Amino acid sequence: MSTAIAIHLCAASLALALGALLLARAKGTRAHRLLGRAWVALMGVVAVSSLWIPSFLEIGWIHVFTLVVAVGVPQAVLAIRRGNVVAHRRSMIGTLAGLAGAALFALLPGRFLGSALARLLGMG
């Protein structure tokens, strides 16, 4: 596994878990803000590292999710700084849904993670 894929996979897995936790917890608390900042940082790592998969700036259809992150996360941060909780919530949930969608696409047969999972389950 390349370094770029390892970084991307680690950051994406942590962001997916943290995003689910943030959705389940109380909003507006100090913990929410702190964990939210960590989530934004992880999503930045996910987006930037995706540009090296399979090689630097070799863009494929799955990189649509990189664009979703590049637009959605700054929109969400700007919205909450302006006090627009509804727009913040919408952008964050949309971005998290994009991350979940990318994870599902990554698990398709023939893709790196899909093939690795099939081997792990004894199906490939």
DSSP file (Angstrom, degrees, kcal/mol; ACC not computed):
  #  RESIDUE AA STRUCTURE BP1 BP2  ACC     N-H-->O    O-->H-N    N-H-->O    O-->H-N    TCO  KAPPA ALPHA  PHI   PSI    X-CA   Y-CA   Z-CA
    1    1 A M              0   0    0      0, 0.0     2,-0.0     0, 0.0     0, 0.0   0.000 360.0 360.0 360.0 133.0    0.0    0.0    0.0
    2    2 A S     >  -     0   0    0      1,-0.1     4,-2.3     4,-0.0     5,-0.2  -0.279 360.0-114.8 -71.6 161.1    1.4    3.4   -1.0
    3    3 A T  H  > S+     0   0    0      1,-0.2     4,-2.7     2,-0.2     5,-0.2   0.899 116.5  54.7 -61.4 -41.5    1.9    6.1    1.6
    4    4 A A  H  > S+     0   0    0      1,-0.2     4,-2.6     2,-0.2    -1,-0.2   0.912 109.8  46.0 -60.6 -43.5   -0.7    8.3    0.0
    5    5 A I  H  > S+     0   0    0      2,-0.2     4,-3.1     1,-0.2     5,-0.2   0.908 112.4  50.8 -66.9 -41.4   -3.3    5.5    0.3
    6    6 A A  H  X S+     0   0    0     -4,-2.3     4,-2.4     2,-0.2     5,-0.2   0.927 113.4  44.8 -62.4 -44.9   -2.4    4.7    3.9
    7    7 A I  H  X S+     0   0    0     -4,-2.7     4,-2.7     2,-0.2     5,-0.3   0.937 116.2  47.1 -62.8 -46.7   -2.7    8.4    4.9
    8    8 A H  H  X S+     0   0    0     -4,-2.6     4,-2.8    -5,-0.2     5,-0.2   0.925 113.7  46.9 -61.5 -47.2   -6.0    8.8    2.9
    9    9 A L  H  X S+     0   0    0     -4,-3.1     4,-2.4     2,-0.2     5,-0.2   0.909 114.2  47.1 -63.9 -43.7   -7.5    5.6    4.4
   10   10 A C  H  X S+     0   0    0     -4,-2.4     4,-2.4    -5,-0.2     5,-0.2   0.949 116.0  43.8 -63.8 -49.6   -6.5    6.4    7.9
   11   11 A A  H  X S+     0   0    0     -4,-2.7     4,-2.6    -5,-0.2    -2,-0.2   0.905 115.2  48.9 -63.8 -42.0   -7.8   10.0    7.7
   12   12 A A  H  X S+     0   0    0     -4,-2.8     4,-2.4    -5,-0.3    -1,-0.2   0.904 111.4  49.3 -66.1 -41.0  -11.0    9.0    6.0
   13   13 A S  H  X S+     0   0    0     -4,-2.4     4,-2.2    -5,-0.2    -2,-0.2   0.933 114.1  45.3 -63.5 -45.6  -11.7    6.2    8.5
   14   14 A L  H  X S+     0   0    0     -4,-2.4     4,-2.9    -5,-0.2     5,-0.2   0.907 113.5  50.4 -63.5 -41.6  -11.2    8.6   11.4
   15   15 A A  H  X S+     0   0    0     -4,-2.6     4,-2.6    -5,-0.2    -2,-0.2   0.881 109.7  50.5 -65.3 -38.3  -13.3   11.3    9.8
   16   16 A L  H  X S+     0   0    0     -4,-2.4     4,-2.0     2,-0.2    -1,-0.2   0.937 114.8  42.9 -64.6 -46.7  -16.1    8.9    9.1
   17   17 A A  H  X S+     0   0    0     -4,-2.2     4,-2.1     2,-0.2    -2,-0.2   0.923 117.0  46.3 -65.3 -44.9  -16.1    7.7   12.7
   18   18 A L  H  X S+     0   0    0     -4,-2.9     4,-2.8     1,-0.2    -2,-0.2   0.885 110.3  54.0 -67.0 -38.2  -15.7   11.2   14.1
   19   19 A G  H  X S+     0   0    0     -4,-2.6     4,-2.0    -5,-0.2    -1,-0.2   0.913 108.9  48.3 -61.3 -43.0  -18.4   12.5   11.8
   20   20 A A  H  X S+     0   0    0     -4,-2.0     4,-1.7     2,-0.2    -1,-0.2   0.903 111.9  50.2 -63.4 -40.8  -20.9    9.9   13.0
   21   21 A L  H  X S+     0   0    0     -4,-2.1     4,-1.7     1,-0.2    -2,-0.2   0.922 109.0  51.3 -62.6 -44.5  -20.0   10.8   16.6
   22   22 A L  H  < S+     0   0    0     -4,-2.8    -1,-0.2     1,-0.2    -2,-0.2   0.875 108.8  51.4 -62.4 -37.5  -20.5   14.5   16.0
   23   23 A L  H  < S+     0   0    0     -4,-2.0    -1,-0.2     1,-0.2    -2,-0.2   0.865 112.4  46.6 -65.4 -34.9  -23.9   13.8   14.5
   24   24 A A  H  < S+     0   0    0     -4,-1.7    -2,-0.2    -5,-0.2    -1,-0.2   0.737 103.6  74.6 -81.0 -23.7  -24.9   11.7   17.6
   25   25 A R  S  < S-     0   0    0     -4,-1.7     2,-0.0     1,-0.2    -3,-0.0  -0.330  96.0 -78.0 -89.4 169.4  -23.7   14.2   20.2
   26   26 A A        -     0   0    0     -2,-0.1     3,-0.4     1,-0.1     2,-0.2  -0.358  50.0-128.3 -63.1 143.5  -25.1   17.5   21.4
   27   27 A K  S    S+     0   0    0      1,-0.2     3,-0.1    -3,-0.1    -1,-0.1  -0.637  79.8  26.3 -96.4 153.2  -24.5   20.4   19.1
   28   28 A G  S    S+     0   0    0      1,-0.3    -1,-0.2    -2,-0.2     2,-0.1   0.401  85.6 128.0  83.1  -3.0  -23.0   23.8   20.0
   29   29 A T  S  > S-     0   0    0     -3,-0.4     4,-2.2     1,-0.1    -1,-0.3  -0.322  74.9-108.7 -80.5 167.4  -21.0   22.5   23.0
   30   30 A R  H  > S+     0   0    0      1,-0.2     4,-2.5     2,-0.2     5,-0.2   0.903 122.1  52.1 -61.3 -40.9  -17.3   23.2   23.5
   31   31 A A  H  > S+     0   0    0      1,-0.2     4,-3.0     2,-0.2     5,-0.3   0.899 107.5  52.5 -62.2 -40.7  -16.6   19.5   22.8
   32   32 A H  H  > S+     0   0    0      1,-0.2     4,-2.4     2,-0.2    -1,-0.2   0.921 110.9  46.8 -61.7 -44.0  -18.6   19.7   19.6
   33   33 A R  H  X S+     0   0    0     -4,-2.2     4,-2.0     2,-0.2    -2,-0.2   0.918 114.7  46.5 -64.8 -43.2  -16.6   22.7   18.4
   34   34 A L  H  X S+     0   0    0     -4,-2.5     4,-1.8     2,-0.2    -2,-0.2   0.944 116.4  43.2 -65.1 -49.1  -13.3   21.0   19.3
   35   35 A L  H  X S+     0   0    0     -4,-3.0     4,-2.4     1,-0.2    -1,-0.2   0.857 111.2  57.0 -65.7 -34.0  -14.2   17.7   17.7
   36   36 A G  H  X S+     0   0    0     -4,-2.4     4,-2.5    -5,-0.3    -1,-0.2   0.892 104.9  50.7 -63.5 -39.7  -15.6   19.6   14.7
   37   37 A R  H  X S+     0   0    0     -4,-2.0     4,-2.2     2,-0.2    -1,-0.2   0.897 110.2  49.8 -64.4 -39.5  -12.2   21.4   14.2
   38   38 A A  H  X S+     0   0    0     -4,-1.8     4,-2.5     2,-0.2    -2,-0.2   0.901 110.4  50.9 -63.5 -40.4  -10.5   18.0   14.3
   39   39 A W  H  X S+     0   0    0     -4,-2.4     4,-2.6     2,-0.2    -2,-0.2   0.915 108.6  51.0 -64.2 -43.5  -13.0   16.7   11.7
   40   40 A V  H  X S+     0   0    0     -4,-2.5     4,-1.9     2,-0.2    -1,-0.2   0.919 111.1  48.7 -60.3 -43.6  -12.4   19.7    9.4
   41   41 A A  H  X S+     0   0    0     -4,-2.2     4,-2.0     2,-0.2    -2,-0.2   0.927 111.4  49.3 -62.5 -45.1   -8.6   19.0    9.6
   42   42 A L  H  X S+     0   0    0     -4,-2.5     4,-2.6     1,-0.2    -2,-0.2   0.906 109.3  52.0 -60.8 -41.4   -9.1   15.3    8.9
   43   43 A M  H  X S+     0   0    0     -4,-2.6     4,-2.6     1,-0.2    -1,-0.2   0.850 106.5  54.4 -65.9 -32.9  -11.3   16.1    5.9
   44   44 A G  H  X S+     0   0    0     -4,-1.9     4,-2.6     2,-0.2     5,-0.3   0.924 109.7  46.8 -62.8 -43.7   -8.6   18.4    4.6
   45   45 A V  H  X S+     0   0    0     -4,-2.0     4,-2.7     2,-0.2     5,-0.2   0.907 111.8  51.7 -63.3 -42.3   -6.1   15.6    4.8
   46   46 A V  H  X S+     0   0    0     -4,-2.6     4,-1.5     2,-0.2    -2,-0.2   0.941 113.2  44.4 -59.5 -48.4   -8.7   13.3    3.1
   47   47 A A  H  X S+     0   0    0     -4,-2.6     4,-0.6     2,-0.2    -2,-0.2   0.938 117.2  43.2 -64.6 -48.3   -9.2   15.7    0.2
   48   48 A V  H >< S+     0   0    0     -4,-2.6     3,-1.2     1,-0.2     4,-0.2   0.922 113.5  50.9 -66.5 -43.7   -5.5   16.6   -0.3
   49   49 A S  H >< S+     0   0    0     -4,-2.7     3,-1.6    -5,-0.3    -1,-0.2   0.804  99.3  66.2 -65.9 -26.9   -4.3   13.0    0.0
   50   50 A S  H >< S+     0   0    0     -4,-1.5     3,-1.4     1,-0.3    -1,-0.3   0.768  88.5  68.0 -64.7 -23.0   -6.9   11.9   -2.6
   51   51 A L  T << S+     0   0    0     -3,-1.2     6,-3.1    -4,-0.6     7,-0.5   0.620  97.0  53.4 -72.7 -11.0   -5.1   13.9   -5.2
   52   52 A W  T <  S+     0   0    0     -3,-1.6     4,-0.3     4,-0.3    -1,-0.3   0.298  84.8 124.4-101.6   7.1   -2.2   11.5   -5.0
   53   53 A I  S <  S-     0   0    0     -3,-1.4     2,-0.1     2,-0.2     4,-0.1  -0.961  91.5  -6.0-116.2 120.6   -4.3    8.4   -5.6
   54   54 A P  S    S-     0   0    0      0, 0.0     2,-0.3     0, 0.0    -1,-0.2  -0.952 144.9 -28.4 -77.3 -28.2   -3.5    6.6   -8.0
   55   55 A S  S >  S-     0   0    0      3,-0.3     3,-2.5    -2,-0.1    -2,-0.2  -0.973  91.1 -58.7-146.3 161.9   -0.8    9.2   -8.8
   56   56 A F  T 3  S-     0   0    0     -4,-0.3    -4,-0.3    -2,-0.3     3,-0.1  -0.085 117.2 -13.8 -49.6 120.9   -0.6   13.0   -8.4
   57   57 A L  T 3  S+     0   0    0     -6,-3.1     2,-1.3     1,-0.2    -1,-0.3   0.665  86.5 140.7  59.1  23.1   -3.5   14.8  -10.1
   58   58 A E    <   -     0   0    0     -3,-2.5    -3,-0.3    -7,-0.5     2,-0.3  -0.777  44.3-157.0 -88.4  92.0   -4.6   11.7  -12.1
   59   59 A I        +     0   0    0     -2,-1.3     2,-0.2    -3,-0.1    -8,-0.1  -0.519  18.6 177.1 -84.8 134.7   -8.2   12.6  -11.6
   60   60 A G    >   -     0   0    0     -2,-0.3     3,-1.6     1,-0.0     4,-0.1  -0.680  48.6 -87.3-122.5 180.0  -11.0   10.0  -11.8
   61   61 A W  G >  S+     0   0    0      1,-0.3     3,-1.7    -2,-0.2     4,-0.2   0.813 121.3  64.3 -61.3 -30.9  -14.7   10.0  -11.3
   62   62 A I  G >  S+     0   0    0      1,-0.3     3,-1.6     2,-0.2     4,-0.3   0.704  84.1  76.9 -68.1 -17.3  -14.4    9.3   -7.5
   63   63 A H  G <>  +     0   0    0     -3,-1.6     4,-1.5     1,-0.3     3,-0.3   0.505  68.4  86.9 -73.5  -1.6  -12.6   12.7   -7.1
   64   64 A V  H <> S+     0   0    0     -3,-1.7     4,-2.0     1,-0.2    -1,-0.3   0.870  85.0  57.8 -57.7 -35.2  -16.0   14.3   -7.4
   65   65 A F  H <> S+     0   0    0     -3,-1.6     4,-2.1     1,-0.2    -1,-0.2   0.807  98.1  58.3 -67.3 -29.3  -16.0   13.7   -3.6
   66   66 A T  H  > S+     0   0    0     -3,-0.3     4,-2.7    -4,-0.3    -1,-0.2   0.908 107.1  48.0 -63.5 -41.1  -12.8   15.7   -3.3
   67   67 A L  H  X S+     0   0    0     -4,-1.5     4,-1.8     2,-0.2     5,-0.3   0.889 107.4  55.3 -65.4 -40.2  -14.7   18.7   -4.9
   68   68 A V  H  X S+     0   0    0     -4,-2.0     4,-3.2     1,-0.2     5,-0.3   0.917 112.7  42.9 -58.2 -43.8  -17.6   18.1   -2.5
   69   69 A V  H  X S+     0   0    0     -4,-2.1     4,-1.9     1,-0.2    -2,-0.2   0.925 110.6  54.9 -67.8 -45.4  -15.2   18.4    0.5
   70   70 A A  H  < S+     0   0    0     -4,-2.7    -1,-0.2     1,-0.2    -2,-0.2   0.778 122.5  28.9 -62.0 -26.9  -13.3   21.4   -1.0
   71   71 A V  H  X S+     0   0    0     -4,-1.8     4,-1.7    -5,-0.1    -2,-0.2   0.848 120.9  49.7 -96.7 -46.5  -16.6   23.3   -1.4
   72   72 A G  H  X S+     0   0    0     -4,-3.2     4,-2.3    -5,-0.3    -3,-0.2   0.880 107.1  50.6 -67.1 -43.2  -18.7   21.9    1.5
   73   73 A V  H  X S+     0   0    0     -4,-1.9     4,-2.4    -5,-0.3     5,-0.2   0.950 112.5  44.7 -66.6 -49.6  -16.3   22.2    4.4
   74   74 A P  H  > S+     0   0    0      0, 0.0     4,-2.7     0, 0.0     5,-0.2   0.896 113.0  53.4 -61.3 -36.1  -15.4   25.8    3.9
   75   75 A Q  H  X S+     0   0    0     -4,-1.7     4,-2.5     1,-0.2    -2,-0.2   0.920 110.1  47.8 -60.2 -43.3  -19.1   26.6    3.3
   76   76 A A  H  X S+     0   0    0     -4,-2.3     4,-2.2     2,-0.2     5,-0.2   0.909 112.6  47.4 -66.0 -42.9  -20.0   25.0    6.6
   77   77 A V  H  X S+     0   0    0     -4,-2.4     4,-2.0     2,-0.2    -2,-0.2   0.928 114.2  47.2 -64.5 -45.4  -17.2   26.8    8.5
   78   78 A L  H  X S+     0   0    0     -4,-2.7     4,-1.4    -5,-0.2    -2,-0.2   0.900 110.5  53.6 -62.9 -40.8  -18.2   30.1    7.0
   79   79 A A  H  <>S+     0   0    0     -4,-2.5     5,-2.9    -5,-0.2     3,-0.3   0.925 110.3  44.9 -61.5 -46.0  -21.8   29.5    7.8
   80   80 A I  H ><5S+     0   0    0     -4,-2.2     3,-1.1     1,-0.2    -1,-0.2   0.863 109.3  56.0 -70.6 -33.6  -21.3   28.8   11.5
   81   81 A R  H 3<5S+     0   0    0     -4,-2.0    -1,-0.2     1,-0.3    -2,-0.2   0.803 109.4  48.0 -65.4 -27.2  -19.0   31.8   11.8
   82   82 A R  T 3<5S-     0   0    0     -4,-1.4    -1,-0.3    -3,-0.3    -2,-0.2   0.441 121.8-110.4 -89.9  -1.6  -21.8   33.9   10.5
   83   83 A G  T < 5S+     0   0    0     -3,-1.1     2,-1.3    -4,-0.3    -3,-0.2   0.598  72.9 139.4  84.7  11.8  -24.3   32.3   12.9
   84   84 A N     >< +     0   0    0     -5,-2.9     4,-2.1    -6,-0.2    -1,-0.2  -0.680  20.1 170.9 -92.3  85.9  -26.2   30.4   10.1
   85   85 A V  H  > S+     0   0    0     -2,-1.3     4,-2.9     1,-0.2     5,-0.2   0.859  73.5  55.4 -65.3 -37.9  -26.7   27.1   11.9
   86   86 A V  H  > S+     0   0    0      2,-0.2     4,-2.5     1,-0.2    -1,-0.2   0.940 111.0  43.3 -63.7 -47.5  -29.1   25.7    9.3
   87   87 A A  H  > S+     0   0    0      2,-0.2     4,-2.5     1,-0.2     5,-0.2   0.884 114.2  52.6 -65.5 -37.7  -26.6   26.2    6.4
   88   88 A H  H  X S+     0   0    0     -4,-2.1     4,-2.7     2,-0.2     5,-0.2   0.950 111.1  45.9 -60.3 -50.2  -23.8   24.8    8.6
   89   89 A R  H  X S+     0   0    0     -4,-2.9     4,-2.7     1,-0.2     5,-0.3   0.924 113.0  50.3 -59.7 -45.6  -25.8   21.7    9.4
   90   90 A R  H  X S+     0   0    0     -4,-2.5     4,-2.3    -5,-0.2    -1,-0.2   0.923 113.4  44.8 -60.7 -46.4  -26.7   21.2    5.8
   91   91 A S  H  X S+     0   0    0     -4,-2.5     4,-2.4     2,-0.2    -1,-0.2   0.906 114.8  47.9 -67.0 -41.6  -23.1   21.6    4.5
   92   92 A M  H  X S+     0   0    0     -4,-2.7     4,-2.6    -5,-0.2     5,-0.2   0.924 113.9  45.8 -66.9 -43.7  -21.7   19.3    7.2
   93   93 A I  H  X S+     0   0    0     -4,-2.7     4,-2.6    -5,-0.2    -1,-0.2   0.908 113.6  50.7 -65.4 -40.2  -24.2   16.6    6.7
   94   94 A G  H  X S+     0   0    0     -4,-2.3     4,-2.1    -5,-0.3    -2,-0.2   0.907 111.9  46.8 -62.1 -42.1  -23.8   16.8    3.0
   95   95 A T  H  X S+     0   0    0     -4,-2.4     4,-2.2     2,-0.2    -2,-0.2   0.907 112.6  48.9 -67.9 -41.6  -20.0   16.5    3.3
   96   96 A L  H  X S+     0   0    0     -4,-2.6     4,-2.5     2,-0.2    -2,-0.2   0.895 110.5  51.5 -64.1 -39.1  -20.3   13.6    5.7
   97   97 A A  H  X S+     0   0    0     -4,-2.6     4,-2.6     2,-0.2    -2,-0.2   0.890 108.5  52.1 -63.5 -38.6  -22.7   11.9    3.3
   98   98 A G  H  X S+     0   0    0     -4,-2.1     4,-2.6     2,-0.2    -2,-0.2   0.900 109.0  49.9 -62.3 -40.9  -20.2   12.5    0.5
   99   99 A L  H  X S+     0   0    0     -4,-2.2     4,-2.2     2,-0.2    -2,-0.2   0.919 111.8  47.6 -62.9 -44.1  -17.5   10.8    2.6
  100  100 A A  H  X S+     0   0    0     -4,-2.5     4,-2.2     2,-0.2    -2,-0.2   0.898 112.0  50.8 -64.0 -39.9  -19.8    7.9    3.3
  101  101 A G  H  X S+     0   0    0     -4,-2.6     4,-2.5     2,-0.2    -2,-0.2   0.917 109.6  49.5 -63.5 -43.6  -20.6    7.7   -0.4
  102  102 A A  H  X S+     0   0    0     -4,-2.6     4,-2.4     1,-0.2    -1,-0.2   0.892 109.2  53.2 -62.2 -39.2  -16.9    7.7   -1.4
  103  103 A A  H  X S+     0   0    0     -4,-2.2     4,-0.9     2,-0.2    -1,-0.2   0.918 109.5  48.0 -62.2 -42.9  -16.3    5.0    1.2
  104  104 A L  H >< S+     0   0    0     -4,-2.2     3,-0.7     1,-0.2     4,-0.2   0.922 112.2  48.7 -64.0 -43.6  -19.0    2.8   -0.4
  105  105 A F  H >< S+     0   0    0     -4,-2.5     3,-1.5     1,-0.2    -1,-0.2   0.877 106.5  57.5 -62.7 -36.7  -17.6    3.4   -3.9
  106  106 A A  H 3< S+     0   0    0     -4,-2.4     8,-1.2     1,-0.3     7,-0.4   0.746 102.1  56.5 -65.9 -22.5  -14.1    2.5   -2.7
  107  107 A L  T << S+     0   0    0     -4,-0.9    -1,-0.3    -3,-0.7    -2,-0.2   0.434  79.8 120.2 -89.8   1.0  -15.4   -0.9   -1.5
  108  108 A L  S X  S-     0   0    0     -3,-1.5     3,-1.9    -4,-0.2     6,-0.4  -0.314  78.9 -88.8 -63.3 148.4  -16.7   -1.8   -5.0
  109  109 A P  T 3  S+     0   0    0      0, 0.0    -1,-0.1     0, 0.0     3,-0.1  -0.294 114.4  27.9 -57.0 139.7  -15.2   -5.0   -6.5
  110  110 A G  T 3  S+     0   0    0      1,-0.4     2,-0.2     2,-0.1    -2,-0.1   0.163  96.6 106.8  92.8 -18.4  -12.1   -4.2   -8.5
  111  111 A R  S <> S-     0   0    0     -3,-1.9     4,-2.9    -6,-0.1    -1,-0.4  -0.562  85.6-105.2 -87.7 160.4  -11.2   -1.2   -6.5
  112  112 A F  H  > S+     0   0    0      1,-0.2     4,-2.3     2,-0.2     5,-0.2   0.921 118.9  38.6 -52.5 -54.9   -8.2   -1.4   -4.1
  113  113 A L  H  > S+     0   0    0     -7,-0.4     4,-2.6     1,-0.2    -1,-0.2   0.877 115.2  53.6 -68.7 -36.3  -10.3   -1.5   -0.9
  114  114 A G  H  > S+     0   0    0     -8,-1.2     4,-2.2    -6,-0.4    -1,-0.2   0.920 111.8  45.3 -62.1 -43.3  -13.0   -3.7   -2.4
  115  115 A S  H  X S+     0   0    0     -4,-2.9     4,-2.3    -7,-0.3    -2,-0.2   0.904 112.9  50.4 -65.8 -42.0  -10.4   -6.3   -3.5
  116  116 A A  H  X S+     0   0    0     -4,-2.3     4,-2.2    -5,-0.3    -2,-0.2   0.902 111.3  48.7 -63.9 -40.6   -8.6   -6.1   -0.1
  117  117 A L  H  X S+     0   0    0     -4,-2.6     4,-2.2     2,-0.2     6,-0.2   0.905 109.7  52.1 -66.5 -41.0  -11.9   -6.7    1.7
  118  118 A A  H  <>S+     0   0    0     -4,-2.2     5,-3.4     1,-0.2     6,-0.8   0.914 111.1  47.3 -61.2 -42.6  -12.8   -9.6   -0.5
  119  119 A R  H ><5S+     0   0    0     -4,-2.3     3,-1.3     4,-0.3    -1,-0.2   0.912 110.6  52.3 -63.5 -41.7   -9.4  -11.2    0.2
  120  120 A L  H 3<5S+     0   0    0     -4,-2.2    -2,-0.2     1,-0.3    -1,-0.2   0.871 111.6  46.2 -62.4 -37.5   -9.8  -10.6    3.9
  121  121 A L  T 3<5S-     0   0    0     -4,-2.2    -1,-0.3    -5,-0.1    -2,-0.2   0.401 117.4-113.4 -86.5   2.8  -13.2  -12.3    3.8
  122  122 A G  T < 5S+     0   0    0     -3,-1.3    -3,-0.2    -4,-0.3    -2,-0.1   0.742  89.1 111.3  74.0  23.4  -11.8  -15.2    1.8
  123  123 A M      <       0   0    0     -5,-3.4    -4,-0.3    -6,-0.2    -5,-0.1   0.348 360.0 360.0-109.4   4.3  -13.9  -14.3   -1.3
  124  124 A G              0   0    0     -6,-0.8    -5,-0.3    -5,-0.1    -6,-0.1   0.404 360.0 360.0-143.9 360.0  -11.1  -13.1   -3.6
